[in-house]
Amino acid sequence: MLVRVVLSPTPSFPEPSALYTACKMVRWLSAKLGPTVASRHVARNLLRLLTSCYVGPTRQQFTVSSGESPPLSAGNIYQKRPVLGDIVSGPVLSCLLHIAHLYGEPVLTYQYLPYISYLVAPGSASGPSRLNSRKEAGLLAAVTLTQKIIVCLSDTTLMDILPRISHEVLLPVLSFLTSLVTGFPSGAQARTILCVKTISLIALICLRIGQEMVQQHLSEPVATFFQIFSQLHELRQQDLKLDPAGRGEGQLPQVVFSDGQQRPVDPALLDELQKVFTLEMAYTIYVPFSCLLGDIIRKIIPNHELVGELAGLYLESVSPSSRNPASMEPTVPSTGPEWDPQGGGCPQDDGHSGTFGSVLVGNRIQIPNDSRPETPGPLGPISGVGGGGLGSGSEDNALKQELPRSAHGLSGNWLAYWQYEIGVSQQDAHFHFHQIRLQSFPGHSGAVKCVAPLSSEDFFLSGSKDRTVRLWPLYNYGDGTSETAPRLIYTQHRKSVFFVGQLEAPQHVVSCDGAVHVWDPFTGKTLRTVEPLDSRVPLTAVAVMPAPHTSITMASSDSTLRFVDCRKPGLQHEFRLGGGLNPGLVRALAVSPSGRSVVAGFSSGFMVLLDTRTGLVLRGWPAHEGDILQIKAVEGSVLVSSSSDHSLTVWKELEQKPTHHYKSASDPIHTFDLYGSEAVTGTVSNKIGVCSLLEPPSQATTKLSSENFRGTLTSLALLPTKRHLLLGSDNGVIRLLA
């Protein structure tokens, strides 16, 4: 939703500074969120937004500026001639390509290309139909994005996916473009724009792969493109009438063409088609492809002679002294050994051009900008070079700009997990654990007692028996086998650290080893230390208040609950929880998301609910038969508690009976975390379970393999946005799994 707001195309262009800031924010978010979240929530919305950039006739007008280039700059035909929609879509494309730069080619081939195939896929209706404006804009967006993708692909990847591009992109686009029964909502203008963009796209691919590969992989799309001229030529000769006599109501006339095929034709569309596939368009197509394909044009294009004649007629109309369509090639330099002065501007060909970037001129293509014909036609400039807008940048003129190798590029386990995640529906609210190892965090010399991700999920904290707290980065790196070093190590504790958390409002870290330390995660500087009032009454449990509160809740062994505001000296509040009873030691604390209540769990299995505003005990009840191991509070006044009696119980704050009750068969659930309406649990036997808090009791359990996790599971934390698990072990190593 944020992406749509900041980059949403509007009729009036936003201020350049605002647009720059919006793009910069989207790029920053894409790197911060990681590959799965960026692809699922940022790239997916950007792709949808791209179609909106081309909706409506206004967005489908060629841009006009001073110093426009000529209409038929054939040598530069692979470059797009910008329309207004291209300018509007510029920031969206820039952000999409930035995500591909961050995470590599898989973003292009596994996310962008399938979406392009979806945009250009034919509708379900079997009969002739008109496109709607959204589908029309989707075709333009798809061709534009495909052109960007082709430039960024390596030679190997391009050859691997070339059959997909041909059958899933080019042929569907051409089926709409050359259809004799499907009209465009914006008429001839939209079809002309799509035609020009498709010419540029096919020519770009031809320049990348060479003649032999064109003959092998692109014969059908190129022949289909040229065939429309023959069909219209035959229809003009047959003089098809609009009179519906002789056919049923609602039926289109069937016309038999010279290839023996019988096709339906909508007479009402002939005028639109003839406005698009004019003599000038024939010239626009024939000249570059005759140079790009050389002699093989006769093999793959049966009607090349007819299109050549039409191109000659156009050339004669603009330059009566010339009849050969190739003689007016505008980008041919006047001198140079590679060019044949008798060949009308096409380079001399050795007849064997199959290497990448080698098109008739050895291993390079020469594109000068200074030679231009005098008379522009109704199509205006095709290439966009010199015409301003998006087509004038050098990056838009490149045949190949491979993505740089990024430290965060997807490979190995990261790639496998990312491929799965982008296929999961955004409406899927369940946590799926696949036991895919993504990263390792070694460094602690003692057992990891607690792990806690920061609210942004790009860093997490860990506390250990080795008396240190470490701050770790959570950016994807490597193929799943790599090890990450801590960003910061806090060494001021004197005992084993059993709690670590983030105080969100001031962005401070709170950790406890019997004394509470408040410190700055950026510098590692201790800001405050809260010691127990009596060394014989240590602190046994700690919790932090949610934002905007800045308080820390601490429970001591004498069943006293104290509140400390990190901004002020001394104690804020102090409450007794025992109430004359002897419930034992406070083992766990949890604060409600609103901060209005806190629940304490005791070693006897007793639980006490306290109102933080008044200090009154709202409820006390025997919840379990063993020690309370952990408590979580969630929205809706719901509490979740686990105990050494092997149970996990869901409570409503003021209801006597539990909502749900789960029993672990073999081991107690000593650590768990929450994902929406589900609890992700862990046991000392290294079993990970997922159980629902709403539905009738059900639990799926997975045993961690020794390949992915070694040692004994001691702590667990879930990254709810990224849907990853952090698992701490008794050997001091933390694993990131999905």
Disulfide bonds with the S-S distance in Angstrom:
none
